[in-house]
Each structure stands twice: as C-alpha cells, then as structure tokens.
Amino acid sequence: MPSEKNKLAPHTYIWPYANADAAGEGSYEQSPYYMSLNGKWKFHWVKNPDHRPKDFYKPSFYTGGWADIDVPGNWERQGYGTAIYVNETYEFDDPLFNFKKNPPLVPYAENEVGSYRRTFTVPADWKDRRIVICCEGVISFYYIWVNGQMLGYNQGSKTPAEWDITDYVQEGENTVALEVYRWSAGSYLECQDMWRLSGIERDVYLYSTPRQFIADYKVTSSLDKKEYKEGLFGLDVTVEGSATGVSTLAYSLEDTAGKTILQNEMPVKSRGLSNFITFDEQYLPDVKRWSAEHPNLYTLILTLKDDAGHITHLTGCKVGFRISEIKDGRFCINGVPVLIKGANRHEHSQLGRTVSKELMEEDIRLMKQHNLNTVRNSHYPTHPYWYQFCDRYGLYVIDEANIESHGMGYGQVSLAKDSTWLPAHMDRTQRMYERAKNHPGIVIWSLGNEAGNGINFERTYDWMKSVETTRPIQYERAEQNYNTDIYCRMYRSVEELLAYARQTEPKVYRPFIMTEYLHAMGNSGGGLKEYMDIFETEPIVQGGCIWDWVDQSFREIDADGRWYWTYGGDYGPKNVPSFGNFCCNGLVNAVREPHPHLLEVKKAYQYIKATLVDKSNLTLSIKNWYDFTNLNAYTLHWQVVGDHGKVIADGTRRVDAVPHATVEVTLGAVRLPSDVREAYLNLSWTPVDAAPFINTDYEVAYDQFVLSGNKNYRTPETKLSGKVEMNIDPETGALRSYIYNGKELLVSPVTLSLYRPVTDNDNREKVGGAKAWKKAGLDQLIQRALTVKTSTRGGRAEVELLNVRGEKVGTASFIYTLKKNGELDIQTHFAPDTTVITSLARVGLTFEMPDTYGQVSYLGRGEHETYMDRNQSGKIGIYHTDVERMFHYYARPQATGNRTDVRWMQLADKTGEGLAFRSDASFQFSVIPFTDENLDAATHINQLRREGVITVHLDAAQAGVGTATCGPGVLPQYRVPVQDCTFRFTIRPLK
C-alpha cells in the first residue's frame, strides 16, 4: 500500500494572513482564514480492529455515548492502551503481541484503533474559497473522512498531511472523522528511541485560500562566497488554480525597521494549471547576516492580487541571509568554521509527544542560557513553531527525516537496502525538505537515523543534492561512504576523533561532527572537558550534539500519594517489551528542570575562555570563541576572594577582541592578607546589551584560578566548652560512638567505604564499574577487627575486609587520635587484595547521623554536584545549603550530591551544633537524606524512605561518572587506583 492517498503535494506553509504585519509575526493561528480543530473530540478505542465502529464516520452515526479526548495528545496519556518504551527494537516484534517482525506486516488482533470525531462550522466569509484540512501529526496510520466522504489515508506521522475539502464541506455543521491504527507498514520506519505512542499528537486545522492561490514558494537567501557580505536573494513561486483575467504576484522584502528593501511583481495568467514563476535574482550589499549569535531576520511578504488589484492571498515568512557549507574540509556558517555545541531534542511532554508553544520557548530559553548553539531534531521533523523559534532566537537546526528502521538492523535485511521501500524513504525525505526549506535556522539536513545504509539512502541523498545548494546533507550510517557531506559517527571516543583527524587513507575531506555523544543518562556527562579539548584543537573535529535534551519520563502518583518518574516497563503487563529507563537521558528532566550536568555543558560550551599566565601580576590570556561577536559586547567582572569568603579586590573591564582572537589582559598585582591560605580569582562575563532570555546581569561565561596565600595560616579554633567521648567497636575496629556534652552524634559507626549506590553508567561500565564492585562484594563489605588497642586519647585498629561470601578483599588500619581540643583525627590505611578487587567506586569513610544535622556548609566546588570528570563548572567557594537540596532526583535513584576539591565541611542543626570535618588534602563528600542501601535498591523515586538519618561520605578519592550507558566509560585518569592508600580526616564538634 502506498504511504498516502489523495494528499496534497508537500510544500512550504502558505497560511493566508489578514495583513503583512501578521505574516511577519508568523502568527498563523490568529488569521481569519485559519480554524483550529484542536480541543475535545469524541473518541472510541478498541484493542482489536474487528471491534471498531465501522460506520462511525457517517454523520448519522450517534456518538453520544462516546468519551471525550483531547486533541492533540497521545491516547496512551489519556487512559487508553499501553505506553511502551523500547529503543532499538519494534515494540510489536514481541511474544506479547504474538508476532515476529515481517515487513510490511504488523500484528492484527492486537492492533489498537482509535476512532475520532468532531463537528465544525465553516465561517461564512470562507464561502467560494478553497478549504484545506491539515493534520500536522497522527501516528501511525489513519483514514480520514469529511461529511462521510473518504478523503484518503496517511502513514507518515511527523510531517503535515493535507486534503482539499472544498467540495466536501457544506453550510452549517460538518463532520470530520479519523480512524487511527496503532501500527502500520509505516511503523517499520518509525523505530526511534522513544515512547511508542498513538493517536493525534499534533494540531488539526483548516485554512482557506482563494480559488487561485499561492501553492508553494522557495526562497534563496544566500551570500556571496568570496566576502560573505553581499546577500543573494532569489524567489520561485508556484501559483495554482483559476481566476478571472490576469492576476498579479508580488513580493516585498522588509528589514527589521519595516523598510522595504526589495520588491517585484509579475503577471499570472489563469490557465487552471500550475504557474511556476521565477523572479530575477537580486543582490543586497552589506546585508545583515543570520547566525545563531546574531539571528538577523528580514520579512518576506507574498501577495496575489486579482485583475482588479485586490489582494486575494497574502502569505510570507522570515528570511535570513546565511550560507552553510563544507569549505576546505570544515563546516562553515557564512564562511566561518564553527563548532557545533548542540543537543538532540525529542518532542516530549506530560501529554506524550504533544509540546506546547510555551514549552518550546522554554527549551530554547534553557538552550540559549547554557551556551548551546545547535539542536538536532531527533529523529523526525518537529512542530512548525519550533522552526520559527529557532530562526528568531538563533539556533542552528539539523532537521532529520522521519526514518529509522533500527529494528531490522544494518545487515542484508536492512530496509535501506530494499528498493521496494525507496518510495517511502523518498516521500519522507521530500516532505521534510519541502515544508521547512525556507527556514534559515536549518543549516544541515539529515536523511534519517540508525537505519543502515544502502540504495535508498543513496537515492535520497542524490535527490537532496539536486534541490539543495546552500546546506550540507548528512547521514550517520553512511560513515565514510559518498552519501554524506559530514562524517557524523555517534559516541566516538577522544582517541577515535584523533584517529580520524590524522587519517590519510582514504584522505579526509569531510568534518567530523558527532550526531550523538556524551550520553546524559542519569548521573552522567563525565569527560566533556576532554571532548572540548579536541574540538578546540583539531580543526576538522567540529563538535557534536549531546544525547539528549529532555528526559522522556512521565510524572505519576502511586497509591500512597507519592510522586515518581516513570519509564519503560512501568505501564502494561509485566512482560511488556521495555528498555527500562534508557529513555531518561536528558540534560533537563521531563518538566525542564536542569540536571547538574547541564551546568557542566554551559561551562564547556562557553564562548569566552581564559588562562592565568602570570599569577604575580594577574595577567590573563583570553580567547574569544565567538564566531561573529567581538568581546567588547561583554563586560568582564573580576574578583579576588579569600578562603574566608571575603572580597580582597575586584573590578570590571571591557575587552576588545575580534572573533577567534586571543588577547592578554593584566589586572595588576593583588596583595593577599596573612589570614588566607589561598584565594580565588573569579572571572565573570555579562552582556552589555540584553538579548532574548539573556539579561545584562546574566553570566554567560566564567573562569576561576587558585592563588596561593599564607600556607602556614590556620583558622583559630573556638575552645570547646564541653567534653568529647569516643568509643571504638572491638569487633569491627570502627568508631561507633562520638559524644559531645553527653549527646551522641553518630547513628552508625564510621567505616571504610569502597562502593557507591550505582549510577546508570556504573551499571554499563566495560572496565570496572558496578559488575566488578559487586563481584568483589564491595556493596556489602564486612569489617572485622584483627587487633584493637584503645586508650583515653584514642586507639588503633587493624582490620580485615571481607565480602558476604567470607572472602578477604583487603586490609585496613585506623589510628584514632583524640586531641585536647576535642578534635578526633582518624588516619586510615587501606590495602586492597588486587586478586579480588579490580575496580573501586571510592575510598573513604561513611557513617550516619541524625537528620537534625541537615544544615551543610563547605569550602569546595559548588554549588551543584561535581565529580572528578565533571567538575569544571564548580567554582571553589564557601557554600551554605542543606541535605535535601544536595540530593538530586534522577528518574532512577542513584549516587548523587557529591562535591569535589573540598577544603572543609560542616554539618549542623538549626542551633548551630554539629560536626566539622577537614583533611590535610582536598577531599570529596556527599550527604544524602536516605541510607545507601535504600538508594541503591530503589528503582523509582517513590521507593525512597526517610528514616530519620542522613548518610555521610568523606572520600579521599571517588571515580568519575563517565558516559558508559552509551559511549566511553570513566577515563583512566578519573578511576580510583586499586592500590594502597592512606588518608586522614579530622572531626570536631562545632560548639
């Protein structure tokens, strides 16, 4: 069966507007010639298509007993059917549905059907005009009727499907009906890593044009390839339909001030056939170019006038003059090589894949505020408003065809190699291109994702190259075959990036831009600094798009009223196909609250980077990484802050540096007072002028440098007014009691800790990780004393470390020294048995305290969580927070809340009583409001239980987080060495 029937040919949006101002704003929904059919529809759902109401599309059919459903919105999010999350496989290729993949066939008995119906009344002033119905996105397959007459069917769910219904509508009430099937042949090309959902998920609407109308147009808004300063404007228009006499087609191009800078008109003869009109190419000297940094837009207005000179059809769009090309092996915007600092974005909300305008703008706000310049529409064309926003606010867009047949693999049965599937591949590619071809924000086209490579992608590439002259075409699975202009492999390691940059056979002529990298699942994002080092030093390696932007999870409430995030397997029967929480890998969570690793992305992606080249005179080398912006558009604020938290010196500067230039700036010598051991030079950059989402007080970039002070200085300790008592457990050698003024401060003994509640990445580490930790038994470590010696001033314990199987995994010694001032010094020596322990999560101490000691202060990197391979974004300073705020709620609970490069830390109750901790070396710590055991066992947030305690970890070392869920694991330099280790912590009452 073909992928559609009777649909209009694909074209750019030609919504009619009331006037030029409305067209310039792109506010098509306010047009008097637009009618939304969104809202409440009558709905009937069946699991088996034999039970569907076969005559429901007839106006006489009574739907009074039917429920209402919201359109747009997937039916699984409104109480019908089962939301299924899988990644690489077809959800219907499963015993649950008694079916094995066999394209183009899909299950029959289990193929759910949703029947939708509503009525509408055509406005009176649409009489004698052409009327079109548009379904922006319905998944997977549907038939459509108006007033009982079948219009056709469609099975491409991510591009608009339109039908001319002029001859089907009537005065008064009209009926529209859609019969939607969950699965179809088209499902074989929609095997994306996302929730598999069904129904009408984008807008349904009518629009009206005159009988003779503008049917399509293509804008060429490029630049000369020599100086990239002169704008080249071209316009091709298709006019269809008949009219009386000779009509006139005119265009005008207006600048931001509303001044017309180009205009022309041509006669249109009415033949009842298509009229293809090409206007002469025009040149604009010193045009304002479009880029993500400076999204300068012009307004194109197209008008069709009848023979009396009356405007019958007015439409238009924003135009940006830019050129995107591969030049000398590098990806360039307007002749300038740029780094792609991007993320992949699925359409996701609590409604399913229906995303509001407000949520789209929120996505762009967060992207712009965190220094992203690119978004890849993974893995399908997105809602039309998204393109408008990216044009307006400045984001480079990689638009991707709705083609992924991952479930068939990449071998000989790949649909990429089966030419009978070429029409479907070509249709989806052409519809992507034709609807969005005029958007300046689109700088790269993608032929699809994870569908193998073969004849079908070679032909779609050939077709795209025949129509596209100002944008490259990419396809990841083409690798180094001819049918991609960009080498865009995903999840490559730093070593693989370097190998490509140095490749001589075959000779490298394409840039390397990863379609996906830095898999942000759970507590993730480690190693971004190493990627950025390559991006910024290897010219042909030009960045990539992080996977991905938003967690695809849903917020639910359990029977006890506790909320939690859901993921794969949480709906339907126990044997439902599922790939678990692999859908939760966003830089933000499902309601767009940033995960901590988004701050690391902001820091790595920032466009201003400094190094301190002279500490004595505070001389900085500052690199301007902007492609089109002078640094004088920003203000440098600098401060020298002591480790006591006081500002020692500060000032502001304006720095002049053209794009990509490096300049030196001297702030001058700053004398540090004798009461600081070290100080911190903090640099912060803010815009001189406000831009959308970026106010003049918003920090767009920052750096920090540690300055040495008086290394012999020690903060005077307040004399304790009470008595400290301690007790060592003779069975374990652990400190089991620490009492001040008669109050016990410990809930559990202070023991050696080598394990952490596993992260998603830990579970998939290829070298070490959770498998190795659990195999050695580090998650249930038993500490057994060999000798314990105590005195009034401390003691010493020699212990052996056993797993639950009774195997010895190492030894440790603890030296406890209780000083006169009440401080307790704990020196620990750990010796692993390397025949058993091959990997370590951490080396440190852990214990529990009453949760009343929930006020946290520390001097270290903050104020968000950091790990050794994800701490560039943390600035060293004094921070005051609490245990609840330190805990980050990943969709699947896991290790969280860590702080690195810590000098000291305190835990206090509301009166200020508690404990202070420090070490003779910088350390890491975390404090969480749950036990490690509870956190490690919980699969969802609602399984976390507060038990009146907080869990404290003081670490001499802890492994990084890496990206092993999909990509490189923890890099060697960020693993914990499996070797003897000695470290020391000092504990002291706060009062």
Summary of the structure (lengths in Angstrom):
residues: 991
radius of gyration: 31.9
end to end distance: 79.7
largest distance: 110.2
contacts: 3479
relative contact order: 0.08
helix: 16%
strand: 39%
